[in-house]
Amino acid sequence: MKTKLVCMTGSPKSFGFSTKGIFISKLSEFGFEDGGKITKKNNKIDVLITDDLSSTTSKMILAKELNLEIMTYGDLSESFDIIGDI
């Protein structure tokens, strides 16, 4: 399974996770890994994870420009049936 590198924006708290670190640690068993920042040069990010699909943060704008997959914390936690820590 190919590792999917993710970048996170917003907060996972409303989806039941106290930190982004806890969220990504639970996703790691499904092949997801924190990839750091999204960049225009040499971008390695596969998925941007957000708390709000209508967000206008710089990360969201850049992810759309680069045609990256964008998902919410809720989408991923439901897809893989993972439960938060709060």
Sequence and secondary structure as in RCSB ss.txt:
>XXXX:A:sequence
MKTKLVCMTGSPKSFGFSTKGIFISKLSEFGFEDGGKITKKNNKIDVLITDDLSSTTSKMILAKELNLEIMTYGD
LSESFDIIGDI
>XXXX:A:secstr
   EEEEE S SGGGT S HHHHHHHHGGGTEEE     SSS    EEEES TT   HHHHHHHHTT EEEEHHH
HHHHTT     
